[in-house]
Amino acid sequence: MTTRRIPRPRDLAPLMRFEQPFGGRAARLARAQTIWDLRELARKRTPKVAFDYTDGAADAEISLRRAREAFDEIEFRPAILRDVSETSTTTTVLGKQVALPFGIAPTGFTRMMHTAGEIAGAHAAERAGIPFTLSTMGTTAIEDVAAATGSRARNWFQLYMWKDRDRSLALVERAAKAGFDTLVVTVDVPVAGNRLRDARNGMTVPPSITLSGALDALRRPWWWWDFLTTEPLAFASLDRWSGTVAELLDSMFDPTVGFDDLAWIRESWPGKVLVKGVQTAADAGRLAGAGVDGIVLSNHGGRQLDRAPVPLHLLPEVVREAGTDLEIHLDTGITHGADIVAALALGARFTLVGRAYLYGLMAGGEAGVDRTIEILRTQVVRTMKLLGVNSLEELEPGHVRLLVA
């Protein structure tokens, strides 16, 4: 029979770890173990119009759902009995070393998500030893991002081609002068995607305070306090705009941009050039001879053409077509470090995260971005160890299988 006794205080003491009822931001972020945890924090703390702009995609949001499902359908093939006591996550991207195999993707209107905005992302990226990409549609000036970061920072600038080519060239020149080392030319926005959440929310920049928005603000007073007591939200690279996002994109972006324009960009930019938004192997092959340094397989996070190709499914074919001539990067749908490891095993050199970064930013400002990076870093390392590899270079297609493609 089991002998029972009354527990003694000294036996109970090590078990008692009560959390403070109001632990503050640091405690909330520490409890977040996944990107989805950060997303839930972001949803609770951010007005619907800003959260939906980040979280949503085009039309029925099929492209985004399929991209995430593609990572869910990965089957790993681990090797056993390997010494994985030492694991390195460093790699070389566009000729320079980075500490992790992912960087921060370009995002527009970032200070709408949190007033710390692009500066928070740039600071966190510099500390982590990864690139930060500033968008043409950013809310912090090129020069301000450069001034906020040090010599160790890898700042990239994302360029949309405008109808006014002189203004495009002016941005390129400013970014080069500010020390940005890579130009990310986004080519999948001849017109704005049909982002229904934004249309239904009446999304404008800056956000309009509608009746529903005012009611929403009552539940999130901290966001509105920050918004109303800091520098007014505006585009750092454009004139002030008071219409909808779709109207802005359609008025600015040039639907006539073609392959010939890449030569003009290449001549104007002294650093590396990435082309973002590649969605077919044929286009990847053509870009291999166009003088660019790399491509990003991306369907714009599902925010442009719904039912567009899934970048992860496209990756093996593109590697066969252009992998020896171009660096291949990938984004869209990444929410876990295992997603990143899978992409690298299938031939990508690097990945970019957008929504995951913004969820962290909305959840806790700069500290939230740090938490995003730490969550992904920990997941990358754990996945590598469980696969039996010590370095990113050891990853190969045999480590994964696409169950559905």
Phi and psi in degrees as a GROMACS rama.xvg file:
@    title "Ramachandran Plot"
@    xaxis  label "Phi"
@    yaxis  label "Psi"
@TYPE xy
-75.3428  129.274  THR-2
-88.0231  129.671  THR-3
-115.284  154.274  ARG-4
-148.262  162.993  ARG-5
-74.1298  126.998  ILE-6
-60.6327  141.432  PRO-7
-91.9455  149.893  ARG-8
-52.3901  -41.018  PRO-9
-67.804  -22.0221  ARG-10
-77.63  -32.5189  ASP-11
-81.1313  -30.1419  LEU-12
-53.4151  -45.964  ALA-13
-66.0886  -17.3541  PRO-14
-87.0523  -15.3036  LEU-15
-88.1067  104.976  MET-16
-134.331  80.1321  ARG-17
-83.9262  133.432  PHE-18
-82.4052  149.076  GLU-19
-66.2258  137.374  GLN-20
-61.7628  -27.677  PRO-21
-127.937  79.4009  PHE-22
-78.1429  -11.6376  GLY-23
82.4375  -176.627  GLY-24
-60.2692  -43.9638  ARG-25
-60.2603  -41.5381  ALA-26
-67.3641  -40.3247  ALA-27
-61.5435  -45.4912  ARG-28
-67.0464  -37.8383  LEU-29
-64.1649  -32.6185  ALA-30
-74.2345  -19.8347  ARG-31
-72.2071  116.699  ALA-32
-103.682  -13.4615  GLN-33
-138.568  166.776  THR-34
-62.7494  -33.8155  ILE-35
-66.4274  -31.7435  TRP-36
-63.9096  -42.9888  ASP-37
-64.8192  -37.7472  LEU-38
-59.9102  -42.3818  ARG-39
-66.5801  -40.0668  GLU-40
-60.3983  -43.2832  LEU-41
-61.9918  -42.5995  ALA-42
-61.592  -37.3415  ARG-43
-74.2607  -26.2878  LYS-44
-104.787  -5.53932  ARG-45
-121.702  137.269  THR-46
-55.6995  151.604  PRO-47
-56.7077  -40.7729  LYS-48
-62.3738  -39.9773  VAL-49
-76.4245  -41.8013  ALA-50
-63.7418  -44.5416  PHE-51
-65.8812  -33.6932  ASP-52
-60.0968  -41.4402  TYR-53
-72.4973  -46.8379  THR-54
-79.854  -25.4752  ASP-55
-84.9236  174.421  GLY-56
-144.569  -167.806  ALA-57
-86.2437  148.572  ALA-58
49.2088  -122.433  ASP-59
-83.7249  3.26044  ALA-60
62.4037  31.8585  GLU-61
-70.0975  -42.0595  ILE-62
-58.6193  -44.7601  SER-63
-65.3209  -44.7913  LEU-64
-61.1708  -43.6606  ARG-65
-65.0398  -37.2045  ARG-66
-62.6894  -42.283  ALA-67
-69.5238  -38.7805  ARG-68
-64.0398  -32.8578  GLU-69
-59.9634  -41.9377  ALA-70
-68.9826  -34.8142  PHE-71
-63.7764  -28.9632  ASP-72
-88.834  8.5755  GLU-73
-74.4359  135.33  ILE-74
-113.63  122.804  GLU-75
-85.3141  150.251  PHE-76
-121.799  86.679  ARG-77
-76.1973  147.798  PRO-78
-95.2474  142.58  ALA-79
-108.357  167.228  ILE-80
57.2053  46.9944  LEU-81
-114.618  143.446  ARG-82
-79.6104  107.339  ASP-83
-117.13  31.0365  VAL-84
-66.3602  -28.2479  SER-85
-119.129  123.09  GLU-86
-130.539  130.389  THR-87
-110.286  132.697  SER-88
-106.439  9.40284  THR-89
-78.9166  151.55  THR-90
-155.323  171.334  THR-91
-107.083  125.638  THR-92
-124.854  119.776  VAL-93
50.7179  43.2273  LEU-94
87.1901  -1.93422  GLY-95
-130.688  149.077  LYS-96
-77.1965  140.721  GLN-97
-125.456  154.804  VAL-98
-83.3165  -20.1084  ALA-99
-140.488  155.459  LEU-100
-86.4516  29.1013  PRO-101
-147.204  153.708  PHE-102
-133.596  178.398  GLY-103
-91.688  123.652  ILE-104
-74.9677  160.058  ALA-105
-69.9193  134.898  PRO-106
-135.423  140.215  THR-107
-90.7605  157.207  GLY-108
57.1928  35.5461  PHE-109
-65.1888  -32.8814  THR-110
-70.5229  -10.4731  ARG-111
-71.5014  -31.0824  MET-112
-72.6137  -39.3807  MET-113
-162.293  140.401  HIS-114
-63.8716  -19.6204  THR-115
-67.3681  -29.5633  ALA-116
50.447  -142.181  GLY-117
-62.3828  -30.3189  GLU-118
-62.5842  -39.0958  ILE-119
-61.1912  -44.3312  ALA-120
-64.786  -41.4444  GLY-121
-66.0344  -41.9257  ALA-122
-61.5477  -48.4124  HIS-123
-63.1936  -40.9636  ALA-124
-64.0966  -41.8936  ALA-125
-62.2388  -44.3219  GLU-126
-61.3167  -36.9918  ARG-127
-82.719  -11.1797  ALA-128
75.438  36.3521  GLY-129
-129.085  162.393  ILE-130
-74.8713  148.847  PRO-131
-118.739  133.91  PHE-132
-111.474  122.042  THR-133
-92.5055  130.86  LEU-134
-84.834  149.321  SER-135
-52.973  -33.9954  THR-136
-90.6963  19.4398  MET-137
-70.6813  164.18  GLY-138
-111.701  17.4007  THR-139
-133.628  135.88  THR-140
-67.0471  150.879  ALA-141
-51.564  -48.1573  ILE-142
-66.5042  -32.5423  GLU-143
-71.2166  -36.7645  ASP-144
-65.2423  -42.9776  VAL-145
-62.7503  -41.6775  ALA-146
-68.0207  -28.4433  ALA-147
-82.1799  -11.859  ALA-148
-118.89  159.929  THR-149
-99.1446  -166.568  GLY-150
-69.7938  -20.5664  SER-151
-78.1651  -15.7223  ARG-152
-69.1625  143.295  ALA-153
-111.012  97.2396  ARG-154
-98.5254  128.747  ASN-155
-112.18  152.12  TRP-156
-119.556  129.41  PHE-157
-95.8284  128.084  GLN-158
-114.249  126.973  LEU-159
-96.8875  136.602  TYR-160
-79.5582  122.844  MET-161
-94.7365  161.892  TRP-162
-62.8822  -33.5411  LYS-163
-87.9119  95.1387  ASP-164
-65.9639  -30.089  ARG-165
-63.2257  -38.1695  ASP-166
-69.8646  -36.0752  ARG-167
-61.7283  -45.8563  SER-168
-63.2543  -37.0847  LEU-169
-61.8919  -39.9395  ALA-170
-65.2842  -42.9385  LEU-171
-59.3184  -44.5269  VAL-172
-65.6042  -39.9388  GLU-173
-62.9986  -43.4343  ARG-174
-65.0434  -40.7504  ALA-175
-64.3829  -43.997  ALA-176
-63.1969  -33.3779  LYS-177
-80.9458  -1.73579  ALA-178
92.3538  11.7756  GLY-179
-67.5396  135.676  PHE-180
-99.9879  -11.412  ASP-181
-139.902  138.14  THR-182
-106.592  124.273  LEU-183
-106.1  103.116  VAL-184
-90.3135  113.315  VAL-185
-91.5049  126.618  THR-186
-120.808  10.1013  VAL-187
-109.428  26.624  ASP-188
-129.315  62.61  VAL-189
-67.555  -30.9594  PRO-190
-141.929  166.656  VAL-191
-72.3801  142.581  ALA-192
-69.5699  160.842  GLY-193
-88.2083  83.4978  ASN-194
-89.3701  97.1058  ARG-195
-67.481  -34.8378  LEU-196
-60.7262  -43.1487  ARG-197
-65.1614  -41.8141  ASP-198
-62.9223  -42.5367  ALA-199
-69.7521  -29.956  ARG-200
-84.2465  -5.48438  ASN-201
64.4126  41.121  GLY-202
-62.6464  121.993  MET-203
-132.495  166.32  THR-204
-127.468  118.391  VAL-205
-68.8246  164.427  PRO-206
-60.2217  137.954  PRO-207
-80.9032  141.541  SER-208
-94.4613  90.2378  ILE-209
-85.4455  176.071  THR-210
-60.3453  -46.4332  LEU-211
-64.9064  -35.6798  SER-212
-65.4281  -38.6328  GLY-213
-64.4233  -40.0041  ALA-214
-65.7764  -39.1901  LEU-215
-62.5421  -36.3686  ASP-216
-64.9797  -29.9956  ALA-217
-60.7946  -27.6002  LEU-218
-90.9903  -8.96558  ARG-219
-136.89  57.7289  ARG-220
-64.2995  -29.0764  PRO-221
-64.0928  -37.9436  TRP-222
-65.2356  -46.9297  TRP-223
-66.2923  -34.2055  TRP-224
-61.1689  -47.5112  TRP-225
-61.0372  -44.3705  ASP-226
-63.0198  -41.0597  PHE-227
-86.2043  -14.5522  LEU-228
-111.255  10.9568  THR-229
-121.804  178.694  THR-230
-52.4356  132.509  GLU-231
-55.3658  141.074  PRO-232
-70.9372  128.281  LEU-233
-157.18  160.704  ALA-234
-73.6179  132.563  PHE-235
-78.3355  -23.8621  ALA-236
-106.278  -2.36846  SER-237
-131.414  171.499  LEU-238
-70.3142  161.236  ASP-239
-60.655  143.337  ARG-240
-132.889  137.092  TRP-241
-118.255  6.07532  SER-242
-95.2015  -164.431  GLY-243
-80.6289  164.2  THR-244
-62.4592  -45.3039  VAL-245
-60.4325  -41.7705  ALA-246
-63.1147  -38.7586  GLU-247
-63.1522  -49.3171  LEU-248
-61.3374  -43.2619  LEU-249
-66.7876  -30.2421  ASP-250
-79.0891  -26.7278  SER-251
-93.4047  -49.8209  MET-252
-78.9994  147.085  PHE-253
-95.6932  112.138  ASP-254
-76.9086  -1.50636  PRO-255
-96.2935  0.169441  THR-256
-59.5888  133.298  VAL-257
-134.298  -176.175  GLY-258
-59.9994  -31.9053  PHE-259
-62.6727  -27.3751  ASP-260
-68.5121  -23.4456  ASP-261
-64.186  -33.3425  LEU-262
-64.3857  -39.9594  ALA-263
-63.7587  -41.8745  TRP-264
-66.1817  -44.4275  ILE-265
-59.1655  -40.0001  ARG-266
-69.1496  -27.9779  GLU-267
-88.4396  -13.7097  SER-268
-117.153  126.605  TRP-269
-82.8481  -14.2718  PRO-270
-101.064  -153.368  GLY-271
-80.4385  152.175  LYS-272
-125.609  124.834  VAL-273
-110.67  142.885  LEU-274
-109.228  119.598  VAL-275
-108.455  135.018  LYS-276
112.066  14.9614  GLY-277
-72.528  132.886  VAL-278
-136.75  11.1226  GLN-279
-143.182  152.19  THR-280
-66.7933  -33.0278  ALA-281
-62.7269  -44.5931  ALA-282
-65.9675  -37.1118  ASP-283
-61.121  -43.1883  ALA-284
-63.7612  -38.3708  GLY-285
-68.4528  -36.6862  ARG-286
-68.6907  -24.4163  LEU-287
-60.6315  -25.9254  ALA-288
-104.533  14.7549  GLY-289
-103.09  7.48028  ALA-290
83.2677  12.8276  GLY-291
-94.8712  163.625  VAL-292
-95.2714  -22.2825  ASP-293
-169.308  172.126  GLY-294
-132.895  156.836  ILE-295
-115.904  113.57  VAL-296
-71.9615  116.932  LEU-297
-160.762  139.358  SER-298
-109.34  31.4221  ASN-299
63.917  35.6873  HIS-300
63.7593  25.1403  GLY-301
74.3228  15.045  GLY-302
-96.9814  -1.17692  ARG-303
-113.242  -92.0997  GLN-304
-89.0377  114.703  LEU-305
-71.9222  148.938  ASP-306
68.0777  23.3288  ARG-307
-70.3696  163.718  ALA-308
-58.3633  147.159  PRO-309
-81.7857  120.258  VAL-310
-54.8777  -40.1  PRO-311
-64.9949  -39.4187  LEU-312
-66.5623  -33.1408  HIS-313
-74.6253  -23.8141  LEU-314
-55.9753  -51.6303  LEU-315
-58.3037  -39.7363  PRO-316
-66.1906  -40.4865  GLU-317
-68.117  -37.8276  VAL-318
-59.8746  -42.455  VAL-319
-65.3732  -35.4503  ARG-320
-78.3356  -40.1581  GLU-321
-139.857  6.64526  ALA-322
-64.4633  -24.0217  GLY-323
-85.6328  -13.4301  THR-324
-109.129  -18.7259  ASP-325
-137.036  148.261  LEU-326
-75.0499  135.018  GLU-327
-111.679  118.563  ILE-328
-109.572  165.633  HIS-329
-146.796  141.632  LEU-330
-140.262  -174.906  ASP-331
89.5313  115.657  THR-332
89.2062  0.0563067  GLY-333
-77.7497  119.437  ILE-334
-132.524  4.97985  THR-335
-151.018  150.079  HIS-336
-61.0435  -29.8103  GLY-337
-64.7058  -30.8747  ALA-338
-61.51  -42.2196  ASP-339
-65.1934  -45.4964  ILE-340
-60.8384  -42.1773  VAL-341
-61.891  -43.0417  ALA-342
-62.3802  -41.4863  ALA-343
-67.3423  -38.5529  LEU-344
-62.783  -32.8851  ALA-345
-85.3503  1.19503  LEU-346
121.198  -5.54831  GLY-347
-71.0744  145.236  ALA-348
-85.1444  -30.4678  ARG-349
-157.725  161.563  PHE-350
-134.297  161.366  THR-351
-127.071  142.236  LEU-352
-120.959  132.629  VAL-353
-113.977  -67.3436  GLY-354
-59.851  -41.3954  ARG-355
-57.6782  -41.0456  ALA-356
-64.8004  -43.6394  TYR-357
-69.7251  -33.1789  LEU-358
-60.346  -43.5135  TYR-359
-64.1639  -42  GLY-360
-60.3897  -46.7987  LEU-361
-67.1444  -32.7153  MET-362
-72.2537  -31.3968  ALA-363
-165.189  29.0467  GLY-364
63.0878  -144.126  GLY-365
-61.0613  -39.6842  GLU-366
-62.3302  -33.0495  ALA-367
-68.0607  -36.243  GLY-368
-66.6506  -42.2873  VAL-369
-55.4091  -41.6552  ASP-370
-66.7412  -39.9088  ARG-371
-55.7465  -49.8185  THR-372
-63.4919  -41.072  ILE-373
-67.3461  -41.1539  GLU-374
-59.4125  -49.136  ILE-375
-65.3626  -40.5061  LEU-376
-59.8861  -47.88  ARG-377
-60.9447  -40.6547  THR-378
-68.2416  -38.3186  GLN-379
-61.5765  -48.9541  VAL-380
-62.6087  -46.2847  VAL-381
-62.224  -42.3282  ARG-382
-63.3939  -42.0357  THR-383
-60.46  -45.8128  MET-384
-63.0535  -42.044  LYS-385
-68.7989  -26.0734  LEU-386
-80.2521  -15.1499  LEU-387
84.9254  31.6827  GLY-388
-120.164  148.837  VAL-389
-100.124  -20.3845  ASN-390
-145.29  162.393  SER-391
-65.1461  -29.8692  LEU-392
-65.9558  -21.3557  GLU-393
-79.6533  -13.9137  GLU-394
-68.7224  139.826  LEU-395
-149.806  165.265  GLU-396
-56.1438  -27.7921  PRO-397
-65.2494  -14.9503  GLY-398
-78.2728  -15.413  HIS-399
-136.139  159.61  VAL-400
-138.454  131.725  ARG-401
-83.4448  111.678  LEU-402
-69.6231  -31.7141  LEU-403
-133.665  130.075  VAL-404
